[in-house]
Amino acid sequence: MDIVLEVCDYYLFDRLYAAALPKGGKVDQFIQNSPVFQQVSSKISQFLPSSSCSGCSDTVDNALFGNTTASSTFSNALNFQFNATSVNVANLPSYLWSKVMSLQNKSEIYGLKPTFLPAGDYFSSSILARSNLLRESLTILVITTIFGWLLYLIVAYLSYVFVFDRRIFNHPRYLKNQMWLEIERAMTAIPVMVALTNPFFLLELKGFSRLYFDINECTGGWKFVFLQIPMFILFTDCLIYCIHRWLHWPSVYKRLHKPHHKWIVCTPFASHAFHPVDGWAQSLPYHLYPLLFPLHKVLYLGLFTFVNFWTVMIHDGNYMSNDPVVNGTACHTVHHLYFNYNYGQFTTLWDRIGRSYRRPDDSFFIKETTAEKEKQEWKKQVTQMEEIRNELEGKVDDREYAEES
């Protein structure tokens, strides 16, 4: 994320923040002279070790968000020692703070100095420095929301034009105005999912992840970079299986996961049409991995993009392979049709271990068939689907199907 953020800051946001909140401007003067901000800064100092309080008279920005004074404050915090004889309410916050900061890689804190691009004319012109937590939060929210919208719309549209099997429009369980409902659900969910994910991006920017850029012997070289691909897929596939299966617990399903299962048969635009908390929960493994394991920064961006491509692909209704290992489009179609099977994201491994794997019917892969045989197969699917749906959702079905209109 720091690569993306630095590019955006250099070409756009440095100038915008400098224009909106310049150093020496009215807002800056108000903050410096406001007793309220000084009181807040004083309150913050109570949670820092006493050895660092000399720097606590600075503005809230310096005390909290990673500027030069704050960096020295953090360093001093690490020198604070805790032992059994010093346990008391007053120094416990300082001890906890020092332990948290001991996990931070100071060289990976974003915004203290340029890394990939020069500083530029507006690098330090705003009261909100690049390393400011508030600025980072707002900028990430804007960037990732716009990127998420564009990636979703572009990839889903290309899949719809070049890959999607439009015979699905005639399926008896295709909904009235379904594609537009999918788009509406996704477009409103993405900003909320981004906001919920923001803390993970901020942890990365503050140096709490194991992301790295230099490829050398110390970081494992190119061999380790290529090894990270299957490691990332296996790790996230396992966690997503567990989270996805939890989302199918009846009480959780009705509150969170049912909106995504509104689509019994899918178009590519169903890929991101989630309840925001549902989509966020299933994305957690992608953000936990770089907090726990070394991962190259550029590869991380590539894998994150690949995940979005894959999510669209498994909803496009085009069955090109019945691979027993890969959890492809056919496997995920089975999940939407029959609910309680094929929870995996990339492979069938965990479904086989958890005994939730259901092999896609051979009829999925017959390209040339008569309309009559196709209707018979769909009728069979609906009969089996309704039995399972009745158990999971109850006998009342609130969906409005196209063929009923």
N, C-alpha and C positions, 0 to 999 in steps of 0.2 A: 504493500500500500504506500510505502514511503516514496517509491519510484513514481507512481502515479501522482501522488500529492505534490511532489517537488516539481514535476512538469507543469501541473495545473497552477501551482503557486507562482512559478516563474513567468508563465505566459498570461495569467489572468488575475489570480486572487491577490497577489502582492499589491497590484495596482488598485484593485477594488477596495481592499481593507485600508490602504493608505489614503484613499479618497474619502472613505466613510468615517474612519476613526484615526486621523493623523496624530502623530506625536505633537504635543504642544497645542492641540486643538481644544475646543470647548469641553469635550467629554474628558479629555486627559486632565485638564485643569480642574474640572469638577471632582474627578476621582482623587486627585492629589490633595484637594482641600476639603473633601467631605469627611466629617467626623464619623459618619456611618461606616464608610469603607475602612477607616482606621480601626474602628471597633471590631469589625469583622476580621481584619488582619490580626488584631490582638488575640481574638478568640482562637484563630487558627494556630497561633504560636503556642497555645496551651497543649496542643497535640504533638509538638515537636520537642526533641531533647533540649534540656536547658542550655547545653553547650552551643546551641545554634541560634539562640534567641536574639543575638545581636543583629541578625539579618531579618528579623520579623517586623521591623518597622516599615519595610518597603510596602509597595502596593500589593493588593491581593494577587495580581498577576504574577509578581515576582515571587511571592511566598508560596504559590501553589503550582505554577504551570511550566516550570522548566526553563526559566531564564537564568542568567549568570548567577545572580544571588541565590536563586533556588537550587542551582546545581551545587554550590558550596554548602548550602543547608543540608542537602541530601548526603553529601560526603561526610559532613559532621555527624549526621544521624547515624551513619554506619559505625562510628567510633563509640557510640553509646553501648555500654556493657550492662548485661542483666544477669543477676544471680539470685539465689534463694533468699538472701538477706535483704534484697532491695525490692521485694514484691510489695507494691502498694498501688492504690488507685491512681495516684498522680503520675507514676512513671510507666505504668502498663501501656498506655497509648504510644509512648515513645519507643518502648521495646517492640511492640507490634509493628510500628512504622519502620523501625530499623531492620526488622526481619524481612518485611516486604521489599524494602529497597535493596536488600542484599541480593535479591533475585534479578535485579535490573542490570542490563548490559549498557553501561553509560555511553559507549561508543555508538550505540544504535538508537540513541534518542534523536528523534527527528526535529529538524528546524533550528538547532543551535548553530549550525553552519551549513553552507551548501555542500552537497555531495556529488551530484551528477552534473549539475549546471552551475554557472557562475552566480554570484549573489544578485546581480541586477540592480537597477536604480532604486527599486522600491523595497528591497529586502528588509530593511529595518525602519521603514517610514511610518509604520502603524503602531499604535499602542498594543494591538494584538499581534504579538510576534508569531512567527510560524510555529513555534513550540507551544503556543498558548492552547490550553485544553479546550476552551470554549471555541476558539477559532477552528481547531482541528475537528471538533465535533460537528460544527455547522458545515464546514467544507466537505467533510466525508459524507455527510447526509445528502448534500446536493450532488456531489460527484457520483456516488454509488447509486443513488436513486435514478439519475438520468442515464447512467450506464446500464443499470438493470432494466429500465424501460426499453432502451434502444436495443439491447441484446435480445431481450425477450421478443419484441415486435419484429425485428429483422430476421432472426433465426426461425421463429414460428411462421412468419410469412413465407420465407424461402421454402420451408418444409411443406407448407400448405400448397404452394405453387408447383413444386417439383417432385415431391415425395408422397404427400398425403393421398390415401385411397378414398376418393369421394363417394364411393358406394356406401360409406358409413352414414351418409345423409339419409339413406333409405332404411336404416336399421330401426326396428320398432322401439328401441330404447334411446333413440336420439331425441334430444329435447327441443322444444320450440325455442327459436332464437338462441340456440345453445352457444354458437361461436361468439356472439356478442356478449353473452352472459359470462363466458370464460374470460374474455378480454377485460370486461369491467371488473370482475373479481380480481384478476391478476394486477391490473393497473392500480387498484386501490390498496392491494395487499403489499406490493413491493416497497413503498415508502415506509410502511410500518415494520416490515421485516428488516429493512435497512437500519431503522432507528434502534431496533432491538439488538442488532448485530454490532452497532457502533462501539460498545465497550471492548469488544475483541480487537477491532481495528486500533483503538486507542492504546490498548496494551502493547500491540505490536509497535506502534509509533513511539511509545515510551521505553522501549528496550526490554520488554518482558517476554519476548518470543525467542525462538531459536532460529529465526530466519537469518540468512547470511547471503553475501553477494560474491565475495572472492572465491574462486575455484583454485585450490592448490592442495598440496599434500596434507596440510593441517586440517583442511575441511573435507578430505576424502577424495578429492579430485573428481574427474568426470565420471568415473565408475560409480561413485556414490550418488552423483546427480541422477544417473539413469536408474539406479536402484530405488531412488525415492519414489518413482512413479508407481511400481507395484506395491510398495509399502503404503503409500498414501491411499491407493484404491482398496487394499485389503483392510486397512484400519478403518477407513470411513464406511466401507461396506458393512463391516461387523456392527459398528455403532448405529448406523442407519437402520439396519435390520432390527436391532433391539428397540430403538425409538419408534420405528414404524409399527412394530408389533404392539408396543405399549399404547400407541394411538388407536389401536383397534380394540382395546378394552372398552366394553359397552359404555361406561360412564364417560370415559375420555373421548371416545369416538363421537358421541352425540354432541359434545361441546366444541370439539376442535377439528376432527378429521372428516366429519360428514360433509362439509362444504366441498371438499375435493372429490368425494365419492358421489356428489350430485351427478357427475358425468359418468354414466354407465359405459358408454362408448365415447371415445375422446377424439378431439381434433388437436393439432399441435399447440393450439392456444390454451389447452387445459393444463399445460406443463407447469405453469406458475400460478394457477388459479386455486389458491389455498386460503384457508383461514390464516392470518398473519402469524399467529403463534405456532400453528402447525408447520408452516413453511420454515419459520425460524428454528424450531426444534429439530427438524430434519437437516438443517444446514449446520447445526452445532459441530458435528465431527470435522467438517472442513476447517473450522476455526480453532478447534482444540488441537489438531495435529501439529501446526507450527508452534504452539505453546509447549508441546511435549517433545517433539522430535526435530532435528535439524532439517531445514528445507530451503532450497535456493529460492531467492526472491522472484526471479523471472519465471522459474518453473511454477512457483505458487500462483502467479497470475495466469499462466497457461493452463494449469490444472483447474483453476477456478472458472475460467472460460469454458474449458472442456466439460465441466460438470453441468453448466447451463445448456450446452449443446446436447449433451446426453439426455438431460431431462426433457428437452423438446422431442428428441428422437424416439424415446420410448412411449410417447403419446401420439405418434403420427399415424398409427393404424396401418403401416406398411410392413408386412411380415416377410422379411428377406431371409431370415435364418431361424432354424430351430435348434441352435447350438445348445447342448446340454449343460454347458458351463456358464455362458454369458446370459445374464438376465436382460434380454432384449425386448423389443416391442411386443412380441407375442406373449412373453411371460407377464409383462406389465398389463397387457390387455386382459389376461386371465385374472389379474388382481382386481381390475376395475369391474369385470363382469361378475366374479364370484367372491370378491371381498376378502376372504380369509386365507388367501394363498399368495405366494410369491411376493414377500415383503422386501426382498433385497433390492439394491440399487444397481449394482454392476454385475454381480455373479449370483449363481444359484446355490453357492456353497452353504450359506447359513440357513437357507430354506431347507436344504437337504438335511442338515444337522438338526434343525428344529422341527423337522417333519411337517413343513408347511409348503413344500414344493408341489406344484401341479403342472404337469407337462401340458403345453398347449396342444389343442386338438389338431390333427393332421389337416382338417378342413380349412384351417387358417391359411395354409400355404398353397391352396389350389387357386391359381390365378384365373383359369378359364373354367367357368361353371355357368349353368343355366340359372335364370332368375328364380325358377321354381325350386331348384335345389338350395339356392342361397336362402330363400325364405324359410325353407324347412329347417335349415341349420340355425337360422336366427331364432325361429320358434323354439327349437330345442334349447338354445342358450337362455332365452327368456324364462323358460320353465324352470331350469336349474337355478338361474339367478334369483328368481322370485322366492324360491324356498329359502335360500341363504339370507336374502335381504329381509324377509319376514322375521327371521330369528334375530338379526342384528338391529334392525330399525323399527320393527313392529309392522303390523299389517297395513297401517296408513302410509301411503306413499304420496309425498307432497310435490313430486316432480310433475311437470306438465310436458308431456311428450308431443312431438311434432305430428305424429300420425293421428293423434286424437283431436287435433285442432280442425 
